[in-house]
Amino acid sequence: MPRGNYKKQPIRPDALHKSHEVAKLVNYIMLDGKKSVAQKIVHEVFARFTADQKDPVQILHQAVANVAPNFEVKPRRLGGASYLVPVEVRRQRKLFLALNWIIDAAKTRSNKEFKTFANKLHVELSEAAQNTGNAVNKRAQTEKLAEANKAFAHLKW
């Protein structure tokens, strides 16, 4: 059944970096409503980038551009069989997927090697900006799956 329309809540840009993407990153990292903890983590990571004479917002944009997929698959049921139909990814969903994949890849890194989540996120963002790392591999897997199921593209509706 179709759900009713909803009004999309506007996201305010991050106060320090004046960027919507940074605000989204903070919101996706946040657990149990503890936004100040998530902000401290993100600002600590960005402080490390500025200490290396790099623009942190530019690195985040580059990482998102390298991780965001162009195509993904959605299951469609037709006559008792499910087909994975490749569909183009909307701009907002690209940002959502890219940031979540970066965060998930950072979470899976070893605690023994990196100690804090800020260290893990710093390494994952810098690797994603250089087009390497687990988040970029996730994008490659997703697009490879969409390419493999290109024969079912006519089932889009």
DRENTORKOL-3810 file (N, C-alpha, C; in nm, 4 decimals):
REM DRENTORKOL-3810
@n.u->0.0836; n.v->-0.1188; n.w->0.0000; ca.u->0.0000; ca.v->0.0000; ca.w->0.0000; c.u->0.0872; c.v->0.1239; c.w->0.0000
@n.u->0.0493; n.v->0.2255; n.w->-0.0759; ca.u->0.1300; ca.v->0.3476; ca.w->-0.0765; c.u->0.1187; c.v->0.4225; c.w->0.0558
@n.u->0.2278; n.v->0.4738; n.w->0.0969; ca.u->0.2300; ca.v->0.5532; ca.w->0.2195; c.u->0.2015; c.v->0.6976; c.w->0.1838
@n.u->0.1637; n.v->0.7752; n.w->0.2819; ca.u->0.1371; ca.v->0.9166; ca.w->0.2586; c.u->0.2645; c.v->0.9946; c.w->0.2350
@n.u->0.2503; n.v->1.1101; n.w->0.1755; ca.u->0.3662; ca.v->1.1965; ca.w->0.1542; c.u->0.4131; c.v->1.2525; c.w->0.2875
@n.u->0.5370; n.v->1.2892; n.w->0.2937; ca.u->0.5908; ca.v->1.3485; ca.w->0.4146; c.u->0.6757; c.v->1.4679; c.w->0.3766
@n.u->0.6870; n.v->1.5605; n.w->0.4715; ca.u->0.7693; ca.v->1.6780; ca.w->0.4474; c.u->0.9111; c.v->1.6465; c.w->0.4920
@n.u->1.0049; n.v->1.6630; n.w->0.4015; ca.u->1.1449; ca.v->1.6338; ca.w->0.4318; c.u->1.2002; c.v->1.7404; c.w->0.5253
@n.u->1.2637; n.v->1.6957; n.w->0.6330; ca.u->1.3206; ca.v->1.7883; ca.w->0.7297; c.u->1.4483; c.v->1.8497; c.w->0.6730
@n.u->1.4582; n.v->1.9812; n.w->0.6752; ca.u->1.5828; ca.v->2.0416; ca.w->0.6252; c.u->1.6969; c.v->2.0206; c.w->0.7244
@n.u->1.8144; n.v->1.9927; n.w->0.6705; ca.u->1.9340; ca.v->1.9724; ca.w->0.7532; c.u->2.0124; c.v->2.1036; c.w->0.7553
@n.u->2.0443; n.v->2.1488; n.w->0.8757; ca.u->2.1253; ca.v->2.2702; ca.w->0.8864; c.u->2.2712; c.v->2.2351; c.w->0.8623
@n.u->2.3443; n.v->2.3214; n.w->0.7945; ca.u->2.4877; ca.v->2.2932; ca.w->0.7732; c.u->2.5635; c.v->2.2935; c.w->0.9062
@n.u->2.6742; n.v->2.2234; n.w->0.9067; ca.u->2.7591; ca.v->2.2187; ca.w->1.0251; c.u->2.8055; c.v->2.3587; c.w->1.0605
@n.u->2.8048; n.v->2.3912; n.w->1.1899; ca.u->2.8379; ca.v->2.5265; ca.w->1.2342; c.u->2.9833; c.v->2.5631; c.w->1.2060
@n.u->3.0733; n.v->2.4670; n.w->1.2217; ca.u->3.2157; ca.v->2.4963; ca.w->1.2073; c.u->3.2612; c.v->2.4986; c.w->1.0616
@n.u->3.2131; n.v->2.4031; n.w->0.9820; ca.u->3.2617; ca.v->2.3886; ca.w->0.8448; c.u->3.1631; c.v->2.4362; c.w->0.7387
@n.u->3.0426; n.v->2.4755; n.w->0.7796; ca.u->2.9402; ca.v->2.5299; ca.w->0.6887; c.u->2.9097; c.v->2.4350; c.w->0.5723
@n.u->2.8963; n.v->2.3055; n.w->0.6022; ca.u->2.8734; ca.v->2.2069; ca.w->0.4990; c.u->2.7611; c.v->2.1120; c.w->0.5404
@n.u->2.6713; n.v->2.0837; n.w->0.4450; ca.u->2.5627; ca.v->1.9892; ca.w->0.4707; c.u->2.6167; c.v->1.8469; c.w->0.4834
@n.u->2.7195; n.v->1.8138; n.w->0.4059; ca.u->2.7750; ca.v->1.6795; ca.w->0.4093; c.u->2.8376; c.v->1.6483; c.w->0.5455
@n.u->2.9014; n.v->1.7483; n.w->0.6049; ca.u->2.9611; ca.v->1.7298; ca.w->0.7375; c.u->2.8507; c.v->1.7083; c.w->0.8406
@n.u->2.7414; n.v->1.7845; n.w->0.8292; ca.u->2.6286; ca.v->1.7676; ca.w->0.9207; c.u->2.5670; c.v->1.6286; c.w->0.9068
@n.u->2.5552; n.v->1.5800; n.w->0.7835; ca.u->2.5035; ca.v->1.4451; ca.w->0.7602; c.u->2.5979; c.v->1.3406; c.w->0.8208
@n.u->2.7282; n.v->1.3589; n.w->0.8032; ca.u->2.8263; ca.v->1.2662; ca.w->0.8595; c.u->2.8116; c.v->1.2588; c.w->1.0112
@n.u->2.7971; n.v->1.3738; n.w->1.0751; ca.u->2.7781; ca.v->1.3773; ca.w->1.2207; c.u->2.6516; c.v->1.3016; c.w->1.2583
@n.u->2.5433; n.v->1.3248; n.w->1.1844; ca.u->2.4162; ca.v->1.2590; ca.w->1.2163; c.u->2.4243; c.v->1.1077; c.w->1.1972
@n.u->2.4975; n.v->1.0616; n.w->1.0971; ca.u->2.5081; ca.v->0.9176; ca.w->1.0739; c.u->2.5995; c.v->0.8500; c.w->1.1759
@n.u->2.6972; n.v->0.9227; n.w->1.2289; ca.u->2.7863; ca.v->0.8671; ca.w->1.3308; c.u->2.7164; c.v->0.8624; c.w->1.4671
@n.u->2.6256; n.v->0.9563; n.w->1.4886; ca.u->2.5597; ca.v->0.9707; ca.w->1.6188; c.u->2.4881; c.v->0.8423; c.w->1.6619
@n.u->2.5095; n.v->0.8045; n.w->1.7874; ca.u->2.4414; ca.v->0.6903; ca.w->1.8477; c.u->2.3641; c.v->0.7379; c.w->1.9705
@n.u->2.2429; n.v->0.6886; n.w->1.9871; ca.u->2.1598; ca.v->0.7175; ca.w->2.1050; c.u->2.1393; c.v->0.8669; c.w->2.1283
@n.u->2.1355; n.v->0.9458; n.w->2.0237; ca.u->2.1087; ca.v->1.0885; ca.w->2.0361; c.u->2.2237; c.v->1.1704; c.w->2.0905
@n.u->2.3433; n.v->1.1137; n.w->2.0976; ca.u->2.4592; ca.v->1.1848; ca.w->2.1534; c.u->2.5330; c.v->1.2581; c.w->2.0422
@n.u->2.4749; n.v->1.3694; n.w->2.0022; ca.u->2.5291; ca.v->1.4441; ca.w->1.8892; c.u->2.6627; c.v->1.5097; c.w->1.9228
@n.u->2.6778; n.v->1.5570; n.w->2.0453; ca.u->2.8027; ca.v->1.6257; ca.w->2.0810; c.u->2.9213; c.v->1.5294; c.w->2.0742
@n.u->2.8997; n.v->1.4020; n.w->2.1073; ca.u->3.0076; ca.v->1.3033; ca.w->2.0978; c.u->3.0451; c.v->1.2819; c.w->1.9511
@n.u->2.9434; n.v->1.2712; n.w->1.8657; ca.u->2.9690; ca.v->1.2530; ca.w->1.7227; c.u->3.0397; c.v->1.3753; c.w->1.6643
@n.u->2.9994; n.v->1.4942; n.w->1.7069; ca.u->3.0648; ca.v->1.6164; ca.w->1.6583; c.u->3.2108; c.v->1.6205; c.w->1.7007
@n.u->3.2402; n.v->1.5796; n.w->1.8238; ca.u->3.3798; ca.v->1.5777; ca.w->1.8704; c.u->3.4638; c.v->1.4845; c.w->1.7852
@n.u->3.4071; n.v->1.3682; n.w->1.7516; ca.u->3.4806; ca.v->1.2718; ca.w->1.6696; c.u->3.5114; c.v->1.3309; c.w->1.5322
@n.u->3.4094; n.v->1.3884; n.w->1.4675; ca.u->3.4265; ca.v->1.4438; ca.w->1.3329; c.u->3.5223; c.v->1.5625; c.w->1.3353
@n.u->3.5092; n.v->1.6494; n.w->1.4339; ca.u->3.5977; ca.v->1.7660; ca.w->1.4403; c.u->3.7414; c.v->1.7255; c.w->1.4722
@n.u->3.7583; n.v->1.6169; n.w->1.5488; ca.u->3.8939; ca.v->1.5664; ca.w->1.5754; c.u->3.9570; c.v->1.5129; c.w->1.4463
@n.u->3.8785; n.v->1.4405; n.w->1.3678; ca.u->3.9286; ca.v->1.3874; ca.w->1.2403; c.u->3.9639; c.v->1.5027; c.w->1.1470
@n.u->3.8772; n.v->1.6035; n.w->1.1396; ca.u->3.9029; ca.v->1.7175; ca.w->1.0513; c.u->4.0226; c.v->1.7996; c.w->1.0998
@n.u->4.0438; n.v->1.8048; n.w->1.2305; ca.u->4.1614; ca.v->1.8756; ca.w->1.2838; c.u->4.2899; c.v->1.8058; c.w->1.2400
@n.u->4.2867; n.v->1.6728; n.w->1.2309; ca.u->4.4047; ca.v->1.6001; ca.w->1.1833; c.u->4.4338; c.v->1.6313; c.w->1.0371
@n.u->4.3277; n.v->1.6440; n.w->0.9574; ca.u->4.3493; ca.v->1.6791; ca.w->0.8169; c.u->4.4061; c.v->1.8203; c.w->0.8031
@n.u->4.3566; n.v->1.9140; n.w->0.8836; ca.u->4.4101; ca.v->2.0506; ca.w->0.8754; c.u->4.5532; c.v->2.0568; c.w->0.9268
@n.u->4.5874; n.v->1.9707; n.w->1.0224; ca.u->4.7258; ca.v->1.9652; ca.w->1.0711; c.u->4.8202; c.v->1.9172; c.w->0.9610
@n.u->4.7671; n.v->1.8366; n.w->0.8683; ca.u->4.8463; ca.v->1.7893; ca.w->0.7544; c.u->4.8383; c.v->1.8841; c.w->0.6348
@n.u->4.7902; n.v->2.0070; n.w->0.6572; ca.u->4.7725; ca.v->2.1078; ca.w->0.5521; c.u->4.6831; c.v->2.0576; c.w->0.4390
@n.u->4.5736; n.v->1.9890; n.w->0.4754; ca.u->4.4755; ca.v->1.9433; ca.w->0.3771; c.u->4.3403; c.v->2.0024; c.w->0.4134
@n.u->4.2591; n.v->2.0292; n.w->0.3131; ca.u->4.1249; ca.v->2.0815; ca.w->0.3373; c.u->4.0324; c.v->1.9640; c.w->0.3706
@n.u->3.9818; n.v->1.9553; n.w->0.4945; ca.u->3.9026; ca.v->1.8390; ca.w->0.5333; c.u->3.7701; c.v->1.8266; c.w->0.4579
@n.u->3.7056; n.v->1.9382; n.w->0.4289; ca.u->3.5779; ca.v->1.9323; ca.w->0.3567; c.u->3.6013; c.v->1.8831; c.w->0.2142
@n.u->3.7114; n.v->1.9258; n.w->0.1536; ca.u->3.7456; ca.v->1.8798; ca.w->0.0189; c.u->3.7758; c.v->1.7292; c.w->0.0187
@n.u->3.8431; n.v->1.6820; n.w->0.1221; ca.u->3.8718; ca.v->1.5385; ca.w->0.1327; c.u->3.7428; c.v->1.4601; c.w->0.1492
@n.u->3.6489; n.v->1.5121; n.w->0.2289; ca.u->3.5199; ca.v->1.4456; ca.w->0.2462; c.u->3.4437; c.v->1.4398; c.w->0.1140
@n.u->3.4428; n.v->1.5513; n.w->0.0392; ca.u->3.3760; ca.v->1.5530; ca.w->-0.0910; c.u->3.4391; c.v->1.4514; c.w->-0.1861
@n.u->3.5710; n.v->1.4447; n.w->-0.1868; ca.u->3.6410; ca.v->1.3510; ca.w->-0.2750; c.u->3.6108; c.v->1.2068; c.w->-0.2353
@n.u->3.6090; n.v->1.1795; n.w->-0.1037; ca.u->3.5791; ca.v->1.0450; ca.w->-0.0555; c.u->3.4371; c.v->1.0039; c.w->-0.0930
@n.u->3.3420; n.v->1.0944; n.w->-0.0771; ca.u->3.2024; ca.v->1.0648; ca.w->-0.1126; c.u->3.1907; c.v->1.0410; c.w->-0.2626
@n.u->3.2597; n.v->1.1212; n.w->-0.3419; ca.u->3.2545; ca.v->1.1042; ca.w->-0.4874; c.u->3.3124; c.v->0.9689; c.w->-0.5293
@n.u->3.4163; n.v->0.9226; n.w->-0.4614; ca.u->3.4781; ca.v->0.7948; ca.w->-0.4958; c.u->3.3978; c.v->0.6746; c.w->-0.4464
@n.u->3.3203; n.v->0.6917; n.w->-0.3399; ca.u->3.2483; ca.v->0.5794; ca.w->-0.2805; c.u->3.1040; c.v->0.5698; c.w->-0.3308
@n.u->3.0446; n.v->0.6808; n.w->-0.3700; ca.u->2.9032; ca.v->0.6815; ca.w->-0.4091; c.u->2.8807; c.v->0.5988; c.w->-0.5358
@n.u->2.7866; n.v->0.5034; n.w->-0.5318; ca.u->2.7607; ca.v->0.4194; ca.w->-0.6496; c.u->2.6691; c.v->0.4897; c.w->-0.7489
@n.u->2.6832; n.v->0.4557; n.w->-0.8769; ca.u->2.5948; ca.v->0.5094; ca.w->-0.9793; c.u->2.4728; c.v->0.4200; c.w->-0.9997
@n.u->2.4901; n.v->0.2893; n.w->-0.9780; ca.u->2.3812; ca.v->0.1928; ca.w->-0.9941; c.u->2.3774; c.v->0.0994; c.w->-0.8748
@n.u->2.2576; n.v->0.0560; n.w->-0.8387; ca.u->2.2390; ca.v->-0.0477; ca.w->-0.7384; c.u->2.1268; c.v->-0.1382; c.w->-0.7866
@n.u->2.1068; n.v->-0.2504; n.w->-0.7184; ca.u->2.0007; ca.v->-0.3430; ca.w->-0.7590; c.u->1.8873; c.v->-0.3387; c.w->-0.6576
@n.u->1.7655; n.v->-0.3492; n.w->-0.7092; ca.u->1.6468; ca.v->-0.3591; ca.w->-0.6249; c.u->1.5720; c.v->-0.4846; c.w->-0.6660
@n.u->1.5279; n.v->-0.5641; n.w->-0.5696; ca.u->1.4549; ca.v->-0.6856; ca.w->-0.6055; c.u->1.3132; c.v->-0.6546; c.w->-0.6535
@n.u->1.2733; n.v->-0.7165; n.w->-0.7638; ca.u->1.1376; ca.v->-0.7060; ca.w->-0.8161; c.u->1.0810; c.v->-0.8468; c.w->-0.8268
@n.u->0.9611; n.v->-0.8642; n.w->-0.7763; ca.u->0.8976; ca.v->-0.9952; ca.w->-0.7798; c.u->0.8071; c.v->-1.0010; c.w->-0.9020
@n.u->0.8260; n.v->-1.1041; n.w->-0.9816; ca.u->0.7473; ca.v->-1.1181; ca.w->-1.1035; c.u->0.7180; c.v->-1.2666; c.w->-1.1252
@n.u->0.5909; n.v->-1.3045; n.w->-1.1129; ca.u->0.5499; ca.v->-1.4418; ca.w->-1.1395; c.u->0.6142; c.v->-1.5446; c.w->-1.0497
@n.u->0.6294; n.v->-1.5139; n.w->-0.9217; ca.u->0.6858; ca.v->-1.6100; ca.w->-0.8279; c.u->0.8375; c.v->-1.6104; c.w->-0.8209
@n.u->0.9029; n.v->-1.5329; n.w->-0.9049; ca.u->1.0504; ca.v->-1.5257; ca.w->-0.9031; c.u->1.0927; c.v->-1.3828; c.w->-0.8699
@n.u->1.2021; n.v->-1.3708; n.w->-0.7980; ca.u->1.2564; ca.v->-1.2392; ca.w->-0.7665; c.u->1.3745; c.v->-1.2111; c.w->-0.8582
@n.u->1.3720; n.v->-1.0943; n.w->-0.9183; ca.u->1.4802; ca.v->-1.0513; ca.w->-1.0071; c.u->1.5467; c.v->-0.9297; c.w->-0.9464
@n.u->1.6794; n.v->-0.9270; n.w->-0.9549; ca.u->1.7542; ca.v->-0.8099; ca.w->-0.9109; c.u->1.7643; c.v->-0.7146; c.w->-1.0287
@n.u->1.6929; n.v->-0.6033; n.w->-1.0197; ca.u->1.6840; ca.v->-0.5083; ca.w->-1.1294; c.u->1.7781; c.v->-0.3913; c.w->-1.1020
@n.u->1.8706; n.v->-0.3623; n.w->-1.1919; ca.u->1.9591; ca.v->-0.2473; ca.w->-1.1699; c.u->1.8837; c.v->-0.1161; c.w->-1.1891
@n.u->1.9027; n.v->-0.0236; n.w->-1.0955; ca.u->1.8411; ca.v->0.1092; ca.w->-1.1042; c.u->1.9474; c.v->0.2137; c.w->-1.0758
@n.u->1.9280; n.v->0.3320; n.w->-1.1326; ca.u->2.0186; ca.v->0.4433; ca.w->-1.1061; c.u->1.9954; c.v->0.4945; c.w->-0.9647
@n.u->2.0994; n.v->0.5398; n.w->-0.8995; ca.u->2.0901; ca.v->0.5868; ca.w->-0.7623; c.u->2.0667; c.v->0.7381; c.w->-0.7636
@n.u->1.9680; n.v->0.7819; n.w->-0.6847; ca.u->1.9406; ca.v->0.9250; ca.w->-0.6723; c.u->2.0558; c.v->0.9942; c.w->-0.5989
@n.u->2.0640; n.v->1.1254; n.w->-0.6162; ca.u->2.1744; ca.v->1.2026; ca.w->-0.5587; c.u->2.1779; c.v->1.1920; c.w->-0.4063
@n.u->2.0618; n.v->1.2045; n.w->-0.3419; ca.u->2.0596; ca.v->1.1988; ca.w->-0.1958; c.u->2.0910; c.v->1.0590; c.w->-0.1450
@n.u->2.0468; n.v->0.9582; n.w->-0.2168; ca.u->2.0778; ca.v->0.8207; ca.w->-0.1759; c.u->2.2262; c.v->0.7907; c.w->-0.1946
@n.u->2.2888; n.v->0.8508; n.w->-0.2976; ca.u->2.4336; ca.v->0.8349; ca.w->-0.3160; c.u->2.5082; c.v->0.8832; c.w->-0.1924
@n.u->2.4697; n.v->1.0015; n.w->-0.1424; ca.u->2.5351; ca.v->1.0564; ca.w->-0.0236; c.u->2.5114; c.v->0.9653; c.w->0.0959
@n.u->2.3877; n.v->0.9185; n.w->0.1127; ca.u->2.3545; ca.v->0.8293; ca.w->0.2230; c.u->2.4383; c.v->0.7013; c.w->0.2185
@n.u->2.4412; n.v->0.6363; n.w->0.1018; ca.u->2.5167; ca.v->0.5119; ca.w->0.0882; c.u->2.6661; c.v->0.5349; c.w->0.1100
@n.u->2.7198; n.v->0.6399; n.w->0.0494; ca.u->2.8633; ca.v->0.6659; ca.w->0.0597; c.u->2.9051; c.v->0.6894; c.w->0.2050
@n.u->2.8327; n.v->0.7761; n.w->0.2754; ca.u->2.8699; ca.v->0.8049; ca.w->0.4143; c.u->2.8532; c.v->0.6819; c.w->0.5027
@n.u->2.7451; n.v->0.6071; n.w->0.4824; ca.u->2.7254; ca.v->0.4875; ca.w->0.5646; c.u->2.8295; c.v->0.3805; c.w->0.5357
@n.u->2.8697; n.v->0.3654; n.w->0.4103; ca.u->2.9732; ca.v->0.2667; ca.w->0.3781; c.u->3.1071; c.v->0.3074; c.w->0.4372
@n.u->3.1370; n.v->0.4366; n.w->0.4362; ca.u->3.2624; ca.v->0.4845; ca.w->0.4968; c.u->3.2611; c.v->0.4583; c.w->0.6472
@n.u->3.1490; n.v->0.4876; n.w->0.7119; ca.u->3.1371; ca.v->0.4665; ca.w->0.8566; c.u->3.1455; c.v->0.3177; c.w->0.8901
@n.u->3.0755; n.v->0.2340; n.w->0.8133; ca.u->3.0792; ca.v->0.0900; ca.w->0.8382; c.u->3.2198; c.v->0.0330; c.w->0.8177
@n.u->3.2881; n.v->0.0811; n.w->0.7143; ca.u->3.4250; ca.v->0.0344; ca.w->0.6899; c.u->3.5174; c.v->0.0776; c.w->0.8038
@n.u->3.4945; n.v->0.1973; n.w->0.8573; ca.u->3.5757; ca.v->0.2430; ca.w->0.9704; c.u->3.5471; c.v->0.1588; c.w->1.0945
@n.u->3.4206; n.v->0.1221; n.w->1.1149; ca.u->3.3845; ca.v->0.0416; ca.w->1.2325; c.u->3.4468; c.v->-0.0976; c.w->1.2275
@n.u->3.4641; n.v->-0.1516; n.w->1.1077; ca.u->3.5177; ca.v->-0.2873; ca.w->1.0967; c.u->3.6698; c.v->-0.2931; c.w->1.1105
@n.u->3.7362; n.v->-0.1794; n.w->1.1141; ca.u->3.8822; ca.v->-0.1791; ca.w->1.1297; c.u->3.9211; c.v->-0.2275; c.w->1.2697
@n.u->4.0421; n.v->-0.2750; n.w->1.2819; ca.u->4.0908; ca.v->-0.3358; ca.w->1.4053; c.u->4.1070; c.v->-0.2333; c.w->1.5180
@n.u->4.0532; n.v->-0.2663; n.w->1.6357; ca.u->4.0721; ca.v->-0.1806; ca.w->1.7534; c.u->4.2160; c.v->-0.1865; c.w->1.8022
@n.u->4.2800; n.v->-0.3003; n.w->1.7805; ca.u->4.4166; ca.v->-0.3192; ca.w->1.8271; c.u->4.5121; c.v->-0.2241; c.w->1.7550
@n.u->4.4858; n.v->-0.2026; n.w->1.6270; ca.u->4.5752; ca.v->-0.1189; ca.w->1.5470; c.u->4.5430; c.v->0.0301; c.w->1.5607
@n.u->4.4132; n.v->0.0658; n.w->1.5651; ca.u->4.3755; ca.v->0.2073; ca.w->1.5563; c.u->4.3246; c.v->0.2670; c.w->1.6872
@n.u->4.2901; n.v->0.1869; n.w->1.7857; ca.u->4.2480; ca.v->0.2288; ca.w->1.9203; c.u->4.1143; c.v->0.3037; c.w->1.9239
@n.u->4.1012; n.v->0.4199; n.w->1.8586; ca.u->3.9780; ca.v->0.4995; ca.w->1.8685; c.u->3.9066; c.v->0.5042; c.w->1.7337
@n.u->3.7768; n.v->0.5355; n.w->1.7416; ca.u->3.6988; ca.v->0.5461; ca.w->1.6184; c.u->3.7455; c.v->0.6645; c.w->1.5339
@n.u->3.7933; n.v->0.7694; n.w->1.5980; ca.u->3.8438; ca.v->0.8849; ca.w->1.5236; c.u->3.9624; c.v->0.8455; c.w->1.4359
@n.u->4.0523; n.v->0.7618; n.w->1.4893; ca.u->4.1662; ca.v->0.7135; ca.w->1.4094; c.u->4.1174; c.v->0.6319; c.w->1.2905
@n.u->4.0204; n.v->0.5431; n.w->1.3165; ca.u->3.9673; ca.v->0.4578; ca.w->1.2102; c.u->3.9022; c.v->0.5411; c.w->1.1010
@n.u->3.8226; n.v->0.6412; n.w->1.1419; ca.u->3.7523; ca.v->0.7261; ca.w->1.0447; c.u->3.8514; c.v->0.8095; c.w->0.9642
@n.u->3.9550; n.v->0.8579; n.w->1.0288; ca.u->4.0575; ca.v->0.9369; ca.w->0.9592; c.u->4.1235; c.v->0.8544; c.w->0.8489
@n.u->4.1611; n.v->0.7320; n.w->0.8815; ca.u->4.2274; ca.v->0.6451; ca.w->0.7841; c.u->4.1311; c.v->0.6097; c.w->0.6712
@n.u->4.0059; n.v->0.5781; n.w->0.7064; ca.u->3.9088; ca.v->0.5375; ca.w->0.6043; c.u->3.8756; c.v->0.6529; c.w->0.5101
@n.u->3.8603; n.v->0.7739; n.w->0.5634; ca.u->3.8335; ca.v->0.8907; ca.w->0.4785; c.u->3.9509; c.v->0.9192; c.w->0.3858
@n.u->4.0718; n.v->0.9115; n.w->0.4394; ca.u->4.1879; ca.v->0.9402; ca.w->0.3544; c.u->4.2057; c.v->0.8326; c.w->0.2473
@n.u->4.1770; n.v->0.7059; n.w->0.2806; ca.u->4.1856; ca.v->0.6003; ca.w->0.1792; c.u->4.0761; c.v->0.6149; c.w->0.0744
@n.u->3.9553; n.v->0.6505; n.w->0.1186; ca.u->3.8445; ca.v->0.6680; ca.w->0.0240; c.u->3.8714; c.v->0.7853; c.w->-0.0692
@n.u->3.9357; n.v->0.8893; n.w->-0.0188; ca.u->3.9693; ca.v->1.0045; ca.w->-0.1033; c.u->4.0736; c.v->0.9663; c.w->-0.2084
@n.u->4.1559; n.v->0.8645; n.w->-0.1786; ca.u->4.2562; ca.v->0.8170; ca.w->-0.2738; c.u->4.2057; c.v->0.7002; c.w->-0.3571
@n.u->4.0758; n.v->0.6709; n.w->-0.3463; ca.u->4.0091; ca.v->0.5655; ca.w->-0.4243; c.u->4.0592; c.v->0.4252; c.w->-0.3885
@n.u->4.0873; n.v->0.4034; n.w->-0.2607; ca.u->4.1228; ca.v->0.2704; ca.w->-0.2101; c.u->4.0408; c.v->0.2462; c.w->-0.0837
@n.u->4.0552; n.v->0.1296; n.w->-0.0243; ca.u->3.9884; ca.v->0.1021; ca.w->0.1024; c.u->3.8627; c.v->0.0168; c.w->0.0867
@n.u->3.8063; n.v->-0.0217; n.w->0.2008; ca.u->3.6917; ca.v->-0.1118; ca.w->0.2027; c.u->3.5652; c.v->-0.0489; c.w->0.1476
@n.u->3.5446; n.v->0.0790; n.w->0.1716; ca.u->3.4236; ca.v->0.1455; ca.w->0.1222; c.u->3.4227; c.v->0.1511; c.w->-0.0306
@n.u->3.5378; n.v->0.1718; n.w->-0.0910; ca.u->3.5475; ca.v->0.1744; ca.w->-0.2372; c.u->3.5251; c.v->0.0339; c.w->-0.2924
@n.u->3.5715; n.v->-0.0688; n.w->-0.2190; ca.u->3.5461; ca.v->-0.2064; ca.w->-0.2605; c.u->3.3976; c.v->-0.2382; c.w->-0.2575
@n.u->3.3283; n.v->-0.1846; n.w->-0.1589; ca.u->3.1830; ca.v->-0.2047; ca.w->-0.1485; c.u->3.1126; c.v->-0.1447; c.w->-0.2694
@n.u->3.1569; n.v->-0.0260; n.w->-0.3124; ca.u->3.0996; ca.v->0.0365; ca.w->-0.4312; c.u->3.1234; c.v->-0.0521; c.w->-0.5537
@n.u->3.2450; n.v->-0.1043; n.w->-0.5659; ca.u->3.2778; ca.v->-0.1886; ca.w->-0.6810; c.u->3.1904; c.v->-0.3144; c.w->-0.6824
@n.u->3.1671; n.v->-0.3745; n.w->-0.5660; ca.u->3.0808; ca.v->-0.4928; ca.w->-0.5577; c.u->2.9383; c.v->-0.4596; c.w->-0.6002
@n.u->2.8869; n.v->-0.3466; n.w->-0.5526; ca.u->2.7497; ca.v->-0.3067; ca.w->-0.5842; c.u->2.7328; c.v->-0.2817; c.w->-0.7333
@n.u->2.8280; n.v->-0.2095; n.w->-0.7924; ca.u->2.8169; ca.v->-0.1804; ca.w->-0.9351; c.u->2.8415; c.v->-0.3050; c.w->-1.0199
@n.u->2.9238; n.v->-0.3965; n.w->-0.9716; ca.u->2.9470; ca.v->-0.5222; ca.w->-1.0432; c.u->2.8195; c.v->-0.6069; c.w->-1.0439
@n.u->2.7482; n.v->-0.6086; n.w->-0.9316; ca.u->2.6219; ca.v->-0.6813; ca.w->-0.9223; c.u->2.5169; c.v->-0.6204; c.w->-1.0153
@n.u->2.5132; n.v->-0.4872; n.w->-1.0214; ca.u->2.4197; ca.v->-0.4198; ca.w->-1.1127; c.u->2.4543; c.v->-0.4501; c.w->-1.2585
@n.u->2.5824; n.v->-0.4549; n.w->-1.2889; ca.u->2.6269; ca.v->-0.4860; ca.w->-1.4256; c.u->2.5913; c.v->-0.6295; c.w->-1.4627
@n.u->2.6056; n.v->-0.7211; n.w->-1.3667; ca.u->2.5755; ca.v->-0.8614; ca.w->-1.3929; c.u->2.4266; c.v->-0.8845; c.w->-1.4174
@n.u->2.3424; n.v->-0.8007; n.w->-1.3582; ca.u->2.1978; ca.v->-0.8162; ca.w->-1.3721; c.u->2.1384; c.v->-0.7179; c.w->-1.4730
@n.u->2.2221; n.v->-0.6685; n.w->-1.5629; ca.u->2.1761; ca.v->-0.5713; ca.w->-1.6626; c.u->2.0683; c.v->-0.6293; c.w->-1.7540
@n.u->2.0631; n.v->-0.7611; n.w->-1.7665; ca.u->1.9641; ca.v->-0.8253; ca.w->-1.8524; c.u->1.8212; c.v->-0.8025; c.w->-1.8015
@n.u->1.8070; n.v->-0.7733; n.w->-1.6724; ca.u->1.6744; ca.v->-0.7519; ca.w->-1.6143; c.u->1.6362; c.v->-0.6048; c.w->-1.6076
@n.u->1.7109; n.v->-0.5176; n.w->-1.6744; ca.u->1.6843; ca.v->-0.3748; ca.w->-1.6694; c.u->1.5476; c.v->-0.3385; c.w->-1.7244
@n.u->1.4941; n.v->-0.4222; n.w->-1.8141; ca.u->1.3633; ca.v->-0.3927; ca.w->-1.8724; c.u->1.2483; c.v->-0.4138; c.w->-1.7727
@n.u->1.2766; n.v->-0.4701; n.w->-1.6552; ca.u->1.1734; ca.v->-0.4917; ca.w->-1.5543; c.u->1.1533; c.v->-0.3727; c.w->-1.4607
@n.u->1.2186; n.v->-0.2609; n.w->-1.4918; ca.u->1.2014; ca.v->-0.1398; ca.w->-1.4109; c.u->1.0594; c.v->-0.0897; c.w->-1.4226
@n.u->1.0011; n.v->-0.0483; n.w->-1.3106; ca.u->0.8733; ca.v->0.0233; ca.w->-1.3147; c.u->0.8531; c.v->0.1030; c.w->-1.1899
END
